[in-house]
């Protein structure tokens, strides 16, 4: 259904072109949009005209037209002007509004189609038959992006995203809940992964300029068949969650960049707890002090290089060795040994994952 504001903007523009006053009423005579106050008190006449078999009629120097949605009359258009062409102009305007109705109905149907496609609610045969009816290309290269923002609900991020992306593109912009906007983007002209990443950054930067806070964009892998859109959407959802856990500083994250975090994310919590207990032998990694955590992060950042780590921490090499020895005594793991370092790194990621999942239990 077209909003009243869109209808008002439409007839305001058409009045500027035709120089006749216009009024759009619903089928019960309620005013929807108008360019003048002279149409007040015509609801009774509108009801009579609506019940008549006529598609158009001149009543009290006003031209009445029915605007159809399919075979059902949806609106009544009233046109009033002093020229001889009022009837012809009114009929053209009624057709214009009717065309607008069809366009919005098709857009709405496409939106429902994309939502059901994302949620995997369609049979394979239905996907292709509905795509054909809605003139949606089935073999285009697409990628699904999920966009989140802290103030998405308050500021109607969906409409802002639609405006930024535009209606003339082959992209689809929708939402399946109020907290995030989903963009099914056509990337047929984008052959390199960095091109897709740049598109995601453009969306993020555009929303930030519009006042949205904490914007994050996650996207799945490109797909070449419309039936695979739901897979790209599921990948984007995982990328969004895993990105929050392990890549908190990144605003844009791709499914293919998740690394081992993708595996950890799929582990059951009981198995994670067992692994942490066995790895640290009763020691709680959350109890490490800030100095120890900083040392661990910097050591991994420098690929287990003692000299470079001590230089960046502005401490003597022997001081770093002392800290690593102390950590080995408390955990049983020597970070200078490659196998122990891998175990320790994975264990810290598992702890982050557990903390993230536990936050949803409260």
C-alpha positions in Angstrom: 0.0 0.0 0.0 1.3 3.5 -0.9 1.7 5.8 2.1 -0.4 8.9 2.3 2.7 11.1 2.2 3.8 9.6 -1.1 0.4 10.2 -2.6 0.4 13.8 -1.3 3.9 14.4 -2.9 2.6 12.8 -6.1 -0.5 14.9 -6.5 1.4 18.1 -5.5 3.8 17.4 -8.3 1.0 16.6 -10.8 -0.8 19.8 -9.9 2.3 21.8 -10.7 2.3 20.2 -14.1 -1.4 20.1 -14.9 -2.5 23.3 -13.0 -5.6 21.6 -11.7 -6.6 20.8 -8.1 -6.6 17.1 -7.1 -8.0 15.1 -4.2 -7.5 11.4 -3.5 -10.0 9.6 -1.2 -10.3 6.1 -0.1 -13.3 4.0 -1.2 -15.3 5.0 1.9 -14.8 8.7 1.2 -12.0 9.5 3.7 -9.5 12.0 2.4 -6.1 10.6 1.8 -4.3 13.5 0.0 -5.5 16.9 -1.4 -4.1 20.0 -3.0 -7.1 22.2 -1.9 -9.7 22.6 0.8 -12.6 22.9 -1.7 -13.1 19.1 -1.7 -14.5 19.1 1.9 -18.0 17.7 2.2 -17.9 15.5 -0.9 -17.8 12.2 1.0 -21.5 11.5 0.3 -21.1 12.0 -3.4 -17.9 9.9 -3.3 -19.8 7.0 -1.7 -22.5 7.2 -4.4 -19.9 7.2 -7.2 -18.0 4.3 -5.6 -21.1 2.2 -5.6 -22.0 3.1 -9.2 -20.7 1.0 -12.2 -19.1 4.1 -13.8 -15.3 4.4 -13.9 -15.5 8.2 -14.3 -18.2 10.8 -13.9 -18.6 14.6 -13.8 -20.5 15.7 -10.7 -21.0 19.3 -9.6 -18.2 20.5 -11.9 -15.8 18.0 -10.4 -14.4 15.1 -12.5 -14.5 11.8 -10.5 -12.3 8.8 -11.4 -11.8 5.3 -9.9 -8.3 4.1 -9.4 -8.0 0.4 -9.5 -5.7 -2.1 -7.8 -6.3 -5.1 -10.1 -10.0 -5.4 -10.5 -10.8 -3.7 -7.2 -11.3 0.1 -6.9 -8.8 1.3 -4.3 -9.1 5.1 -4.5 -11.3 7.8 -5.9 -9.6 10.7 -7.6 -11.3 14.1 -7.9 -10.0 16.6 -10.4 -11.2 20.3 -10.6 -10.0 22.9 -13.1 -11.3 25.7 -15.3 -9.9 24.4 -18.6 -11.5 22.1 -21.1 -8.8 19.5 -20.7 -9.6 18.7 -17.0 -11.3 15.4 -17.9 -8.3 14.3 -20.0 -5.7 15.4 -17.5 -7.7 13.8 -14.6 -7.8 10.5 -16.5 -4.1 10.6 -17.1 -3.4 11.4 -13.5 -5.7 8.5 -12.4 -3.7 6.2 -14.6 -0.5 7.5 -13.2 -1.6 6.8 -9.6 -2.8 3.3 -10.7 0.6 2.6 -12.2 2.2 3.8 -8.9 -0.1 1.3 -7.1 1.1 -1.5 -9.3 4.8 -0.6 -8.8 4.5 -0.5 -5.1 2.6 -3.7 -5.0 5.3 -5.4 -7.0 7.9 -3.9 -4.7 6.1 -5.3 -1.7 5.8 -8.7 -3.3 9.5 -8.7 -4.1 10.2 -7.8 -0.5 8.2 -10.7 0.8 9.9 -13.0 -1.7 13.4 -11.9 -0.6 12.5 -12.3 3.1 11.2 -15.9 2.6 14.2 -16.6 0.4 16.6 -15.5 3.2 14.7 -17.5 5.9 14.7 -20.6 3.7 10.9 -20.7 3.6 10.5 -21.5 -0.1 10.6 -24.8 -2.0 13.0 -24.9 -4.9 10.3 -24.9 -7.5 8.6 -21.9 -5.8 11.8 -19.9 -5.8 12.2 -20.0 -9.6 8.5 -19.7 -10.4 8.1 -16.6 -8.1 11.4 -15.1 -9.4 10.1 -15.4 -12.9 6.8 -13.7 -12.1 8.5 -10.9 -10.2 11.2 -10.4 -12.9 14.0 -11.2 -10.5 17.2 -12.5 -12.2 18.0 -16.0 -11.0 21.6 -16.3 -12.1 23.1 -13.0 -11.0 26.2 -13.0 -8.7 25.0 -11.8 -5.3 26.2 -11.5 -1.7 24.2 -11.0 1.4 25.1 -8.3 3.9 23.8 -7.7 7.4 24.0 -4.2 8.8 23.6 -3.4 12.5 23.6 -0.2 14.4 23.0 0.8 18.0 20.2 3.2 17.2 18.8 1.3 14.2 15.2 1.1 15.6 15.0 4.7 16.7 16.1 6.2 13.4 14.5 3.8 10.9 17.7 2.5 9.4 15.8 0.5 6.8 14.5 3.6 5.0 17.9 5.3 5.3 19.6 2.3 3.8 17.1 2.2 0.9 17.8 5.8 0.2 21.6 5.3 0.3 21.5 2.3 -2.0 18.8 3.7 -4.3 15.8 2.1 -6.0 17.4 2.0 -9.5 19.9 -0.7 -8.5 19.3 -4.5 -8.7 20.0 -4.7 -5.0 17.4 -5.7 -2.4 17.1 -4.0 1.0 14.9 -5.5 3.6 14.8 -6.6 7.3 13.6 -9.7 9.1 13.8 -8.0 12.5 14.0 -4.4 13.7 17.6 -4.6 14.8 19.3 -5.1 11.5 19.0 -4.3 7.8 19.8 -7.0 5.2 21.2 -6.1 1.8 21.2 -8.7 -1.0 23.7 -7.0 -3.2 24.3 -7.7 -6.9 28.1 -8.0 -7.3 28.2 -9.1 -10.9 30.5 -6.2 -11.8 32.8 -6.8 -8.8 35.3 -9.5 -9.6 37.7 -9.0 -6.6 37.0 -9.5 -2.9 38.2 -6.0 -2.1 35.5 -4.6 -4.3 32.8 -6.2 -2.2 34.5 -5.1 0.9 34.6 -1.5 -0.5 30.8 -1.7 -1.1 30.3 -2.8 2.5 32.4 0.2 3.7 30.4 2.6 1.5 27.2 1.4 3.2 28.8 1.7 6.6 30.2 5.2 5.9 26.9 6.4 4.5 25.0 5.3 7.6 27.5 6.9 9.9 27.2 10.2 8.1 23.4 9.9 8.7 24.0 9.7 12.4 23.9 6.0 13.1 26.2 4.8 15.9 28.1 1.5 16.3 27.5 0.4 12.7 28.8 -3.0 11.8 28.6 -4.8 8.5 29.0 -8.6 8.0 28.7 -10.4 4.7 28.8 -14.0 3.4 30.4 -15.5 0.3 29.2 -14.5 -3.2 26.7 -16.9 -4.7 25.7 -17.3 -8.4 22.2 -18.8 -8.0 19.2 -17.2 -6.3 18.5 -20.4 -4.4 21.8 -20.0 -2.5 20.9 -16.5 -1.1 19.9 -18.1 2.2 23.3 -19.7 2.5 25.1 -16.4 2.1 22.7 -14.9 4.7 23.5 -17.6 7.2 27.2 -17.0 6.6 26.7 -13.3 7.2 24.9 -14.0 10.5 27.8 -16.1 11.7 30.3 -13.5 10.5 28.4 -10.9 12.5 28.5 -12.9 15.7 32.0 -14.2 15.4 33.2 -10.7 14.5 31.8 -9.4 17.7 33.6 -12.1 19.7 37.0 -12.2 18.1 37.3 -9.1 15.9 35.7 -6.4 18.1 37.7 -3.6 16.6 36.6 -4.3 13.0 33.5 -2.6 11.6 33.3 -4.8 8.4 33.9 -8.5 8.5 33.6 -11.2 5.9 32.7 -14.9 6.5 36.0 -16.0 4.8 38.0 -14.0 7.2 36.8 -15.7 10.4 39.6 -18.3 10.6 39.6 -20.6 13.6 37.0 -18.4 15.2 34.4 -20.0 12.9 35.2 -23.4 14.3 35.2 -22.4 17.9 31.8 -20.6 17.4 30.2 -24.0 16.6 31.5 -25.8 19.7 29.0 -26.8 22.4 29.5 -25.0 25.7 30.0 -28.1 27.8 32.9 -29.2 25.5 34.4 -25.7 25.9 34.3 -25.9 29.7 35.9 -29.3 29.6 38.7 -28.1 27.3 39.4 -25.0 29.5 39.5 -27.1 32.7 41.9 -29.6 31.1 44.1 -26.9 29.6 44.6 -24.6 32.6 44.3 -27.3 35.3 42.0 -25.2 37.5 43.5 -21.8 36.7 41.0 -19.3 35.5 42.3 -17.2 32.5 39.9 -14.4 33.5 41.9 -13.8 36.6 45.1 -12.9 34.7 46.2 -9.4 35.6 46.5 -6.6 33.0 50.3 -6.9 32.7 50.1 -10.6 32.0 47.3 -10.2 29.4 49.3 -7.4 27.7 52.4 -9.6 27.6 50.5 -12.5 26.1 48.8 -10.4 23.4 52.1 -8.7 22.4 54.0 -12.0 22.3 51.4 -13.5 20.0 51.3 -10.3 17.9 55.1 -10.7 17.3 54.9 -14.3 16.4 56.6 -15.6 19.6 59.6 -13.4 19.1 61.1 -12.6 22.5 63.4 -9.8 21.4 60.8 -7.9 19.5 58.1 -8.3 22.2 60.4 -7.0 24.9 61.3 -4.0 22.7 57.7 -3.1 22.1 56.8 -3.5 25.7 59.8 -1.3 26.7 61.1 -4.0 29.1 64.4 -6.0 29.4 64.5 -9.3 27.6 65.1 -11.1 31.0 62.0 -9.4 32.4 59.9 -10.9 29.6 61.5 -14.3 30.1 60.6 -14.0 33.8 57.0 -13.3 33.0 56.8 -16.2 30.6 58.3 -18.5 33.2 55.8 -17.3 35.7 53.0 -18.0 33.3 54.3 -21.5 32.6 54.3 -22.3 36.3 50.7 -21.2 36.8 49.3 -22.8 33.6 51.7 -25.6 32.6 52.0 -24.0 29.2 55.2 -22.5 27.8 54.4 -19.9 25.2 57.9 -20.2 23.7 57.0 -23.7 22.6 54.9 -23.7 19.4 52.4 -26.5 20.4 51.8 -24.9 23.8 51.4 -21.4 22.2 48.7 -22.8 19.8 46.9 -24.5 22.7 47.0 -21.3 24.8 45.8 -19.1 21.9 42.8 -21.4 21.2 42.0 -21.6 24.9 41.9 -17.8 25.2 39.5 -17.7 22.1 37.3 -20.3 23.7 37.1 -18.2 26.9 36.0 -15.2 24.8 33.4 -17.3 23.1 32.0 -18.7 26.4 31.8 -15.2 27.9 29.9 -14.0 24.8 27.4 -16.9 24.9 26.9 -16.5 28.7 25.9 -12.8 28.2 22.7 -14.0 26.4 21.7 -16.1 29.4 21.0 -13.0 31.5 
